[in-house]
Amino acid sequence: MNAILELLVELGRPAPANKSEKIRFEKMIVAYISNKDKMLLVARENSKIVGLVSIVLMDRLNQVGKEMYIPELIVSSKYRGRGVGRKLVNQCVKIAKSNNCFRIRLESGYARTSSHKFYKKLGFEDYALTFKKILG
């Protein structure tokens, strides 16, 4: 769990401020992977977790079939450029096809230009604009 948390913090998730927040995070991961429509794949190098991708399979009312949504994809900065991210995405494609998904969708912040190039190299297209409203 610590390795997963470290990667998510590298992606921008706030680190737990105390032990109770860390326990809450661990319970959230267990609940996530217990859901049949969600998956968490990890990439390892020498038994160390160096990358992860979270997956959500979603029914869409405006389409026939499921959509795979990737909320998080992160490779540790020390391991980028070694094919880890490509392998994770390729595994996502296999899972999406085996679940008859009509597409894979992900989001990437405007400032992550190197990530945008990576996704385009793998066949993803820039096709939508995302809006958000911060609550609280």
Backbone as CSV, one residue per row, in Angstrom:
resi,resn,N_x,N_y,N_z,CA_x,CA_y,CA_z,C_x,C_y,C_z
1,MET,0.815,-1.199,0.000,0.000,0.000,0.000,0.858,1.263,0.000
2,ASN,1.984,1.214,0.696,2.849,2.396,0.759,3.352,2.793,-0.618
3,ALA,3.727,1.792,-1.440,4.240,2.091,-2.778,3.156,2.721,-3.647
4,ILE,1.933,2.231,-3.514,0.814,2.802,-4.271,0.577,4.237,-3.830
5,LEU,0.580,4.464,-2.542,0.387,5.813,-2.013,1.492,6.753,-2.486
6,GLU,2.736,6.289,-2.466,3.859,7.127,-2.918,3.689,7.545,-4.375
7,LEU,3.255,6.614,-5.226,3.038,6.955,-6.636,1.920,7.979,-6.784
8,LEU,0.838,7.798,-6.053,-0.279,8.739,-6.153,0.099,10.120,-5.627
9,VAL,0.937,10.167,-4.609,1.429,11.463,-4.120,2.290,12.112,-5.195
10,GLU,3.095,11.308,-5.895,3.906,11.850,-6.994,3.012,12.419,-8.094
11,LEU,1.844,11.814,-8.284,0.887,12.295,-9.283,0.195,13.580,-8.833
12,GLY,0.174,13.829,-7.522,-0.441,15.059,-7.031,-1.447,14.871,-5.914
13,ARG,-1.689,13.627,-5.520,-2.615,13.379,-4.411,-1.979,13.884,-3.122
14,PRO,-2.750,14.549,-2.269,-2.184,14.980,-0.982,-1.789,13.766,-0.132
15,ALA,-0.641,13.836,0.491,-0.198,12.761,1.383,-1.063,12.758,2.639
16,PRO,-1.330,11.583,3.196,-2.100,11.544,4.443,-1.398,12.348,5.535
17,ALA,-2.167,13.144,6.245,-1.605,14.008,7.285,-1.352,13.256,8.586
18,ASN,-2.041,12.106,8.752,-1.884,11.350,9.996,-2.237,9.886,9.754
19,LYS,-2.118,9.089,10.807,-2.349,7.647,10.694,-3.786,7.321,10.294
20,SER,-4.753,8.058,10.823,-6.153,7.763,10.483,-6.432,8.034,9.005
21,GLU,-5.825,9.067,8.432,-5.981,9.323,6.989,-5.335,8.206,6.172
22,LYS,-4.212,7.690,6.641,-3.546,6.595,5.931,-4.401,5.332,5.980
23,ILE,-5.001,5.044,7.123,-5.887,3.883,7.251,-7.100,4.049,6.340
24,ARG,-7.638,5.251,6.276,-8.775,5.539,5.381,-8.387,5.294,3.922
25,PHE,-7.166,5.715,3.539,-6.680,5.479,2.180,-6.591,3.975,1.908
26,GLU,-6.028,3.220,2.841,-5.889,1.773,2.662,-7.251,1.105,2.497
27,LYS,-8.235,1.524,3.269,-9.594,0.983,3.141,-10.197,1.346,1.787
28,MET,-9.898,2.544,1.311,-10.396,2.981,0.012,-9.828,2.096,-1.103
29,ILE,-8.544,1.756,-1.021,-7.925,0.886,-2.030,-8.576,-0.495,-2.003
30,VAL,-8.782,-1.048,-0.822,-9.423,-2.360,-0.701,-10.830,-2.314,-1.296
31,ALA,-11.594,-1.275,-0.994,-12.942,-1.130,-1.553,-12.885,-0.983,-3.074
32,TYR,-11.901,-0.244,-3.557,-11.754,-0.014,-4.996,-11.565,-1.341,-5.722
33,ILE,-10.597,-2.129,-5.258,-10.299,-3.374,-5.980,-11.332,-4.466,-5.708
34,SER,-12.207,-4.266,-4.721,-13.284,-5.222,-4.454,-14.474,-5.001,-5.382
35,ASN,-14.523,-3.860,-6.046,-15.605,-3.524,-6.972,-15.334,-4.207,-8.310
36,LYS,-16.298,-4.984,-8.817,-16.083,-5.748,-10.056,-15.850,-4.863,-11.277
37,ASP,-16.252,-3.608,-11.221,-16.073,-2.709,-12.359,-14.844,-1.818,-12.226
38,LYS,-14.012,-2.088,-11.226,-12.795,-1.296,-11.026,-11.594,-2.220,-10.891
39,MET,-10.455,-1.738,-11.359,-9.216,-2.505,-11.262,-8.062,-1.562,-10.979
40,LEU,-7.057,-2.110,-10.377,-5.817,-1.386,-10.132,-4.691,-2.301,-10.590
41,LEU,-4.003,-1.900,-11.658,-2.876,-2.678,-12.174,-1.587,-2.006,-11.746
42,VAL,-0.609,-2.807,-11.367,0.685,-2.252,-10.987,1.770,-2.838,-11.873
43,ALA,2.804,-2.050,-12.092,4.000,-2.505,-12.807,5.105,-2.638,-11.771
44,ARG,5.837,-3.728,-11.864,6.921,-3.977,-10.911,8.244,-4.104,-11.639
45,GLU,9.274,-3.672,-10.969,10.640,-3.913,-11.430,11.429,-4.361,-10.208
46,ASN,11.968,-5.570,-10.286,12.672,-6.163,-9.138,11.816,-6.121,-7.879
47,SER,10.572,-6.529,-7.998,9.567,-6.596,-6.927,9.153,-5.232,-6.359
48,LYS,9.650,-4.143,-6.921,9.266,-2.791,-6.490,8.165,-2.279,-7.417
49,ILE,7.094,-1.725,-6.847,6.023,-1.136,-7.656,6.524,0.190,-8.211
50,VAL,6.570,0.285,-9.542,7.111,1.481,-10.196,6.073,2.208,-11.042
51,GLY,4.888,1.627,-11.176,3.832,2.265,-11.950,2.488,1.670,-11.601
52,LEU,1.450,2.427,-11.888,0.103,1.905,-11.659,-0.878,2.587,-12.592
53,VAL,-1.963,1.881,-12.824,-3.084,2.438,-13.572,-4.359,1.977,-12.880
54,SER,-5.276,2.906,-12.682,-6.589,2.548,-12.145,-7.579,2.560,-13.302
55,ILE,-8.510,1.635,-13.239,-9.457,1.422,-14.335,-10.875,1.387,-13.779
56,VAL,-11.795,2.010,-14.511,-13.221,1.920,-14.196,-13.937,1.524,-15.484
57,LEU,-14.700,0.440,-15.431,-15.528,0.031,-16.566,-16.925,0.576,-16.314
58,MET,-17.415,1.379,-17.261,-18.675,2.101,-17.054,-19.650,1.844,-18.196
59,ASP,-20.909,1.588,-17.836,-21.966,1.586,-18.839,-22.282,3.033,-19.169
60,ARG,-22.527,3.295,-20.438,-22.886,4.650,-20.870,-24.299,4.624,-21.426
61,LEU,-25.113,5.563,-21.030,-26.486,5.622,-21.520,-26.548,6.061,-22.974
62,ASN,-25.579,6.865,-23.401,-25.607,7.399,-24.766,-24.818,6.545,-25.753
63,GLN,-24.364,5.379,-25.350,-23.606,4.479,-26.219,-24.041,3.044,-25.944
64,VAL,-23.715,2.163,-26.865,-23.931,0.737,-26.647,-22.602,0.164,-26.179
65,GLY,-22.602,-0.470,-25.063,-21.375,-1.065,-24.547,-20.761,-0.243,-23.437
66,LYS,-19.676,-0.766,-22.926,-18.980,-0.123,-21.812,-17.870,0.790,-22.314
67,GLU,-17.514,1.723,-21.460,-16.366,2.592,-21.686,-15.363,2.295,-20.579
68,MET,-14.094,2.219,-20.940,-13.057,2.131,-19.920,-12.575,3.544,-19.638
69,TYR,-12.611,3.913,-18.375,-12.101,5.210,-17.943,-10.870,4.960,-17.087
70,ILE,-9.813,5.719,-17.351,-8.565,5.614,-16.598,-8.415,6.884,-15.764
71,PRO,-8.782,6.831,-14.469,-8.630,8.021,-13.625,-7.177,8.356,-13.299
72,GLU,-6.349,7.320,-13.126,-4.946,7.553,-12.772,-4.034,6.630,-13.570
73,LEU,-2.977,7.202,-14.086,-1.886,6.442,-14.703,-0.613,7.156,-14.300
74,ILE,0.254,6.461,-13.591,1.488,7.084,-13.117,2.624,6.067,-13.166
75,VAL,3.761,6.549,-13.636,5.010,5.793,-13.570,5.973,6.653,-12.774
76,SER,6.647,6.050,-11.822,7.618,6.781,-11.012,8.602,7.506,-11.920
77,SER,8.919,8.733,-11.586,9.801,9.542,-12.440,11.129,8.843,-12.715
78,LYS,11.604,8.022,-11.797,12.876,7.308,-11.981,12.788,6.218,-13.044
79,TYR,11.567,5.799,-13.386,11.382,4.678,-14.308,10.722,5.086,-15.624
80,ARG,10.524,6.365,-15.836,9.907,6.816,-17.089,10.876,6.626,-18.250
81,GLY,10.308,6.414,-19.424,11.123,6.225,-20.618,11.638,4.806,-20.773
82,ARG,11.151,3.881,-19.962,11.599,2.486,-20.013,10.511,1.533,-20.505
83,GLY,9.402,2.081,-20.984,8.326,1.237,-21.504,7.304,0.789,-20.472
84,VAL,7.440,1.252,-19.239,6.514,0.844,-18.174,5.102,1.343,-18.474
85,GLY,4.963,2.618,-18.798,3.653,3.184,-19.105,3.017,2.531,-20.317
86,ARG,3.816,2.270,-21.329,3.316,1.609,-22.545,2.750,0.229,-22.196
87,LYS,3.459,-0.519,-21.370,2.981,-1.853,-20.980,1.677,-1.763,-20.199
88,LEU,1.578,-0.788,-19.304,0.334,-0.615,-18.550,-0.828,-0.276,-19.486
89,VAL,-0.604,0.636,-20.426,-1.669,1.015,-21.369,-2.027,-0.167,-22.265
90,ASN,-1.032,-0.917,-22.727,-1.318,-2.090,-23.563,-2.174,-3.103,-22.809
91,GLN,-1.914,-3.262,-21.523,-2.736,-4.166,-20.718,-4.161,-3.623,-20.602
92,CYS,-4.299,-2.316,-20.477,-5.633,-1.699,-20.444,-6.387,-1.979,-21.738
93,VAL,-5.705,-1.872,-22.861,-6.338,-2.134,-24.159,-6.846,-3.574,-24.211
94,LYS,-6.042,-4.516,-23.760,-6.472,-5.928,-23.747,-7.713,-6.113,-22.877
95,ILE,-7.704,-5.517,-21.709,-8.846,-5.634,-20.795,-10.082,-4.977,-21.406
96,ALA,-9.905,-3.809,-22.017,-11.030,-3.111,-22.648,-11.636,-3.962,-23.761
97,LYS,-10.794,-4.546,-24.586,-11.297,-5.395,-25.673,-12.022,-6.617,-25.123
98,SER,-11.463,-7.238,-24.089,-12.097,-8.438,-23.534,-13.424,-8.114,-22.840
99,ASN,-13.637,-6.858,-22.479,-14.896,-6.421,-21.871,-15.807,-5.713,-22.869
100,ASN,-15.467,-5.815,-24.152,-16.264,-5.216,-25.229,-16.486,-3.725,-25.043
101,CYS,-15.468,-3.030,-24.570,-15.561,-1.576,-24.431,-15.484,-0.926,-25.805
102,PHE,-16.219,0.151,-25.996,-16.189,0.845,-27.278,-15.074,1.879,-27.332
103,ARG,-14.523,2.272,-26.150,-13.393,3.193,-26.139,-12.729,3.192,-24.767
104,ILE,-11.541,3.770,-24.755,-10.823,4.053,-23.512,-10.715,5.563,-23.417
105,ARG,-11.058,6.094,-22.242,-11.009,7.541,-22.040,-10.146,7.840,-20.826
106,LEU,-9.374,8.895,-20.933,-8.597,9.374,-19.797,-8.501,10.877,-19.872
107,GLU,-8.066,11.481,-18.794,-7.885,12.930,-18.745,-6.449,13.223,-18.372
108,SER,-5.967,14.357,-18.833,-4.603,14.773,-18.517,-4.596,16.291,-18.406
109,GLY,-4.042,16.797,-17.333,-4.012,18.241,-17.115,-3.275,18.980,-18.219
110,TYR,-3.661,20.223,-18.443,-3.052,21.033,-19.506,-1.533,21.085,-19.410
111,ALA,-0.994,21.168,-18.215,0.451,21.343,-18.030,1.249,20.070,-18.297
112,ARG,0.605,18.926,-18.391,1.313,17.652,-18.567,1.586,17.366,-20.045
113,THR,2.302,18.254,-20.680,2.520,18.143,-22.129,3.294,16.887,-22.515
114,SER,4.220,16.438,-21.687,4.947,15.208,-22.029,4.004,14.005,-21.965
115,SER,3.037,14.036,-21.059,2.035,12.967,-21.000,1.158,12.990,-22.247
116,HIS,0.819,14.188,-22.718,-0.011,14.302,-23.922,0.695,13.653,-25.110
117,LYS,1.983,13.917,-25.255,2.759,13.307,-26.350,2.760,11.788,-26.216
118,PHE,2.935,11.303,-25.004,2.932,9.863,-24.733,1.604,9.239,-25.163
119,TYR,0.487,9.843,-24.754,-0.824,9.294,-25.096,-1.056,9.315,-26.606
120,LYS,-0.666,10.396,-27.258,-0.846,10.483,-28.711,-0.011,9.423,-29.424
121,LYS,1.192,9.155,-28.914,2.037,8.107,-29.491,1.365,6.737,-29.404
122,LEU,0.539,6.561,-28.400,-0.155,5.289,-28.204,-1.517,5.249,-28.892
123,GLY,-1.836,6.286,-29.676,-3.065,6.279,-30.462,-4.248,7.013,-29.854
124,PHE,-4.050,7.674,-28.724,-5.136,8.456,-28.127,-5.262,9.790,-28.854
125,GLU,-6.484,10.318,-28.885,-6.756,11.598,-29.533,-7.258,12.609,-28.511
126,ASP,-6.904,13.849,-28.721,-7.445,14.952,-27.933,-8.830,15.238,-28.512
127,TYR,-9.896,14.964,-27.740,-11.225,15.066,-28.344,-12.258,15.815,-27.510
128,ALA,-11.968,16.151,-26.270,-13.002,16.770,-25.436,-12.391,17.799,-24.507
129,LEU,-13.231,18.592,-23.941,-12.834,19.579,-22.949,-13.534,19.205,-21.646
130,THR,-12.808,19.184,-20.557,-13.370,18.815,-19.262,-13.570,20.068,-18.422
131,PHE,-14.696,20.133,-17.749,-14.986,21.238,-16.842,-15.040,20.699,-15.424
132,LYS,-14.692,21.532,-14.464,-14.790,21.124,-13.068,-15.299,22.285,-12.237
133,LYS,-15.853,21.951,-11.092,-16.275,22.946,-10.119,-15.791,22.455,-8.763
134,ILE,-14.941,23.226,-8.123,-14.404,22.865,-6.818,-15.460,23.140,-5.750
135,LEU,-15.717,22.165,-4.932,-16.704,22.293,-3.857,-15.980,22.358,-2.519
136,GLY,-16.363,23.324,-1.721,-15.791,23.418,-0.373,-14.516,24.095,-0.269
